[in-house]
Amino acid sequence: MAETEAALRTLARNVRAARNRAGLSLDELGRRAKVSKGALVGLEKAQGNPNFATLVRLADTLGISVSALMEGPSEARVRVVTADAVMPLWKGERGSEARLMLTTSGPAPVEVWRWRLEPGEEYPSHPHQAGVVETVSVTSGRLVLVVDGGEHPVEAGQTATFDGDAAHAYRGAGTETCHLIMTVHLPPGPTPTT
């Protein structure tokens, strides 16, 4: 419980700072990100439990990564993160989950995700900001990657990449659990929102 409260305080501080840097009011951020003002007020007060889709919309609107909203200050030159130390940002009804392991620093950050998709379970994602590129590498099982309505099977040992500004979804296929590593390549630097 203390870890969740600390994570909410960090999220609240980071959202407020990013919103202020972008020069956006709560009303304007809410309108652009399609998040209610009440939810934003609660989030900035470290209250509530924002879902993954809300975090993605806020990050895209603010021109930063989801993990930039979630992480505290970096403490070391080398960071090693174990999956058990990271709470899932999405959980499916059949046991699927997505964990944001870390985001690299620098002018063009990369998010590194670990996904587990159970057979038949799907995660639909809204299109991201222009310039976002996603790469999925299946380590075991099978994935059906859906981009702009087209289905692309990706088997264990295969990697696929696509522009994230298209509607897309990830679906577990076959009879065994699909495990994959996803990288989300973000456009260089925070883009000022005017």
Residue pairs with C-beta under 8 A, 6 or more apart in sequence:
3 87
4 87
5 46
7 70
7 87
8 46
8 47
8 48
9 46
10 70
10 71
10 72
11 43
11 46
11 50
11 69
11 70
12 43
12 44
12 45
12 46
14 68
14 69
14 70
14 71
15 40
15 43
15 44
15 58
15 62
15 69
16 44
18 62
18 64
18 68
18 69
18 190
19 26
19 29
19 44
19 62
21 190
22 29
22 62
22 63
22 190
22 192
22 193
23 193
23 194
24 32
24 62
24 193
26 37
26 40
26 41
26 44
27 37
29 35
29 40
29 58
29 61
29 62
30 36
30 37
30 39
30 40
32 61
32 193
33 54
33 57
33 58
33 60
33 61
34 57
35 54
35 57
35 58
39 48
39 50
39 54
42 48
43 50
50 58
52 89
52 90
52 98
53 126
55 66
55 69
55 70
55 89
56 66
56 125
56 126
56 128
57 126
58 69
59 65
59 66
59 68
59 69
60 128
60 129
61 193
62 69
62 190
62 193
63 129
63 190
63 191
63 192
63 193
64 186
64 190
65 103
65 109
65 111
65 184
65 186
66 89
66 100
66 103
66 111
67 100
67 102
67 103
67 111
68 103
68 109
70 100
71 102
71 103
74 105
79 102
81 101
81 102
83 99
83 101
83 114
86 99
86 100
86 101
87 99
88 97
88 98
88 99
89 98
89 99
89 100
90 96
90 97
90 98
90 123
91 97
92 117
92 118
92 121
92 123
93 121
94 118
94 119
94 120
94 121
95 116
95 118
95 121
96 115
96 116
96 117
96 118
96 121
96 123
96 172
97 115
97 116
98 113
98 114
98 115
98 116
98 123
98 182
99 113
99 114
99 115
100 111
100 112
100 113
101 112
101 113
101 114
102 111
102 112
103 109
103 110
103 111
103 112
104 110
104 112
107 188
107 189
108 185
108 186
108 187
108 188
108 189
109 186
110 183
110 184
110 185
110 186
111 182
111 183
111 184
111 186
112 181
112 182
112 183
113 181
113 182
113 183
113 184
114 179
114 180
114 181
114 182
115 136
115 170
115 178
115 179
115 180
115 181
115 182
116 177
116 178
116 179
117 123
117 141
117 143
117 170
117 171
117 172
117 177
117 178
117 180
118 172
118 177
118 178
119 172
119 173
119 174
119 175
119 176
119 177
119 178
120 171
120 172
120 173
121 171
121 172
122 146
122 169
122 170
122 171
122 172
123 169
123 170
123 171
124 167
124 168
124 169
125 164
125 167
125 168
125 169
125 170
126 167
127 164
127 165
127 166
127 167
127 168
128 134
128 164
128 165
128 184
129 165
129 187
129 191
130 165
130 187
131 165
131 186
131 187
132 163
132 164
132 165
132 184
132 185
132 186
132 187
133 161
133 162
133 163
133 164
133 184
133 185
134 161
134 162
134 163
134 164
134 168
134 182
134 183
134 184
134 185
135 159
135 160
135 161
135 182
135 183
135 185
136 143
136 145
136 154
136 159
136 160
136 161
136 170
136 180
136 181
136 182
137 158
137 159
137 180
137 181
137 182
138 154
138 155
138 156
138 157
138 158
138 159
138 178
138 179
138 180
139 156
139 157
139 179
139 180
139 181
140 156
140 176
140 177
140 178
140 179
141 156
141 172
141 173
141 174
141 176
141 177
141 178
141 179
142 153
142 154
142 155
142 156
142 172
142 173
142 174
142 176
142 178
143 153
143 154
143 170
143 171
143 172
143 173
143 178
143 180
144 151
144 152
144 153
144 154
144 170
144 171
144 172
144 173
145 151
145 152
145 153
145 154
145 160
145 162
145 168
145 169
145 170
145 171
146 152
146 168
146 169
146 170
146 171
147 162
147 166
147 167
147 168
148 166
148 167
148 168
149 167
152 160
153 173
154 160
154 180
162 168
164 184
170 180
172 178
